[in-house]
Amino acid sequence: MTDKKWAFEDLREGVSIPLGRKTVSAAEIIEFASQFDAQPMHLDEEAGKASILGGLAASGWHSCAIFMRMLYEALLSDSTSQGSPGITEARWKRPVIAGDTLTGETTVTARRPLRSRPGIGLVTFHHLVVNQRGETVMEMENPIMFAMRDKGDAR
């Protein structure tokens, strides 16, 4: 794990990591909703248009799953990540409509070594996901545990 790009030592407060781009298709919205959130506005274009969402819209949980893949590709896949103890907050600000292209960034807001687990640090992130119009569709905050390159480096 010491050859990974991102370890606890690299994730200082203020570090911002851009997320990639993801265009969300109608087919994947319907596929996800069929399995996990089968409400009409997530399954049918006309039902989506008739709802307050204004079109076939991804479930908020689908938006979270898309974000998770974006975070994995931008940070976690090349990191010493040890998992997360949970999500502090998730806010769906606008619907993700079929055809939207999502981007965003994740920013370190706090960090500390764990006394209970030497060699592991807890890094708190603020995640922001926007659509192609620059509108915020989702904000999240959560801590993630990362291994240290140097187990004695608690700074």
C-alpha positions as CSV (number, residue, x, y, z in Angstrom):
1,M,0.0,0.0,0.0
2,T,2.9,2.4,0.4
3,D,3.1,2.9,-3.4
4,K,-0.4,4.4,-3.6
5,K,-0.7,8.0,-4.7
6,W,-3.0,9.0,-1.8
7,A,-2.2,8.2,1.8
8,F,-3.1,9.9,5.0
9,E,-0.1,12.2,4.8
10,D,-1.2,13.5,1.4
11,L,-4.7,14.5,2.4
12,R,-4.2,17.8,4.2
13,E,-7.0,20.2,4.9
14,G,-7.9,22.2,1.8
15,V,-6.7,19.6,-0.7
16,S,-9.3,19.4,-3.5
17,I,-9.5,16.5,-5.9
18,P,-11.6,16.8,-9.1
19,L,-14.1,14.0,-9.9
20,G,-14.4,12.7,-13.4
21,R,-17.4,13.1,-15.7
22,K,-20.4,10.8,-15.9
23,T,-23.3,11.2,-18.3
24,V,-26.4,9.5,-16.8
25,S,-28.6,7.6,-19.3
26,A,-32.3,6.9,-19.1
27,A,-31.6,3.1,-19.4
28,E,-29.3,3.1,-16.3
29,I,-31.8,5.2,-14.3
30,I,-34.5,2.7,-15.1
31,E,-32.3,-0.3,-14.4
32,F,-31.2,1.0,-11.0
33,A,-34.8,2.1,-10.1
34,S,-36.2,-1.3,-11.1
35,Q,-34.0,-3.0,-8.6
36,F,-33.7,-0.5,-5.7
37,D,-36.3,2.4,-5.9
38,A,-39.2,1.6,-8.1
39,Q,-41.1,4.8,-7.9
40,P,-42.8,6.0,-11.1
41,M,-40.6,9.1,-11.6
42,H,-37.5,6.8,-11.7
43,L,-39.1,4.3,-14.1
44,D,-41.1,6.2,-16.7
45,E,-40.4,9.4,-18.6
46,E,-44.0,10.6,-18.6
47,A,-44.3,10.0,-14.8
48,G,-41.1,11.9,-14.3
49,K,-42.3,14.8,-16.4
50,A,-45.6,14.8,-14.4
51,S,-43.7,14.9,-11.1
52,I,-42.0,17.9,-9.4
53,L,-38.7,16.5,-10.8
54,G,-39.5,17.5,-14.3
55,G,-38.3,14.4,-16.2
56,L,-37.0,10.9,-15.8
57,A,-34.9,11.4,-12.7
58,A,-32.3,9.2,-11.0
59,S,-33.2,8.1,-7.5
60,G,-31.2,10.0,-4.9
61,W,-29.7,6.6,-3.9
62,H,-28.6,6.2,-7.6
63,S,-27.0,9.6,-7.5
64,C,-25.1,8.5,-4.4
65,A,-24.0,5.3,-6.2
66,I,-22.8,7.3,-9.2
67,F,-20.9,9.6,-6.9
68,M,-19.3,6.7,-5.2
69,R,-18.0,5.4,-8.5
70,M,-16.6,8.8,-9.3
71,L,-14.9,9.0,-5.9
72,Y,-13.5,5.6,-6.4
73,E,-12.0,6.4,-9.8
74,A,-10.7,9.9,-8.7
75,L,-9.3,9.0,-5.3
76,L,-10.0,5.6,-3.6
77,S,-8.6,3.3,-6.3
78,D,-5.1,4.8,-5.9
79,S,-5.2,5.3,-2.2
80,T,-4.6,3.5,1.2
81,S,-8.3,3.8,2.0
82,Q,-9.5,1.5,4.8
83,G,-13.2,2.2,4.4
84,S,-15.5,4.6,6.0
85,P,-17.4,4.6,9.3
86,G,-20.4,6.2,7.6
87,I,-21.9,9.3,6.0
88,T,-22.3,12.4,8.1
89,E,-24.7,14.1,5.7
90,A,-26.1,13.7,2.2
91,R,-28.2,16.4,0.5
92,W,-29.9,16.0,-2.8
93,K,-30.1,19.6,-4.1
94,R,-31.5,19.1,-7.6
95,P,-32.7,16.0,-9.5
96,V,-30.4,14.2,-11.8
97,I,-32.3,13.9,-15.1
98,A,-31.6,11.5,-17.9
99,G,-28.9,13.0,-20.1
100,D,-27.3,15.0,-17.3
101,T,-23.5,15.0,-17.2
102,L,-22.1,15.1,-13.7
103,T,-18.7,16.4,-12.4
104,G,-17.6,17.7,-9.1
105,E,-14.8,17.7,-6.5
106,T,-14.0,16.4,-3.1
107,T,-12.2,18.6,-0.6
108,V,-10.5,17.6,2.7
109,T,-12.0,19.6,5.6
110,A,-10.4,17.9,8.6
111,R,-8.0,15.1,9.5
112,R,-6.6,13.3,12.5
113,P,-4.7,10.2,13.4
114,L,-6.7,7.5,15.2
115,R,-5.4,6.8,18.7
116,S,-7.3,3.5,18.7
117,R,-5.6,2.3,15.4
118,P,-2.0,3.4,15.1
119,G,-1.0,3.9,11.5
120,I,-4.5,4.9,10.4
121,G,-5.9,8.4,10.1
122,L,-9.4,9.7,9.7
123,V,-10.0,12.2,6.9
124,T,-13.2,14.2,6.6
125,F,-14.3,15.3,3.1
126,H,-16.9,17.6,1.6
127,H,-18.1,16.3,-1.7
128,L,-19.8,18.4,-4.3
129,V,-21.5,17.0,-7.5
130,V,-22.8,19.4,-10.2
131,N,-24.6,19.0,-13.5
132,Q,-23.5,20.3,-16.9
133,R,-25.1,23.7,-16.1
134,G,-23.0,24.0,-12.9
135,E,-26.0,23.4,-10.7
136,T,-25.3,21.5,-7.5
137,V,-27.2,18.2,-7.6
138,M,-25.7,16.7,-4.4
139,E,-23.5,17.5,-1.5
140,M,-22.1,15.0,1.0
141,E,-19.8,15.0,4.0
142,N,-18.1,11.9,5.4
143,P,-15.0,10.6,7.0
144,I,-12.8,8.0,5.4
145,M,-10.0,6.0,7.1
146,F,-6.6,6.0,5.3
147,A,-3.4,4.1,6.2
148,M,-0.2,6.1,6.8
149,R,2.9,5.5,4.7
150,D,4.9,6.1,7.8
151,K,3.1,4.6,10.8
152,G,4.9,7.1,13.1
153,D,3.7,10.1,11.1
154,A,0.7,11.4,13.1
155,R,0.9,14.9,11.8
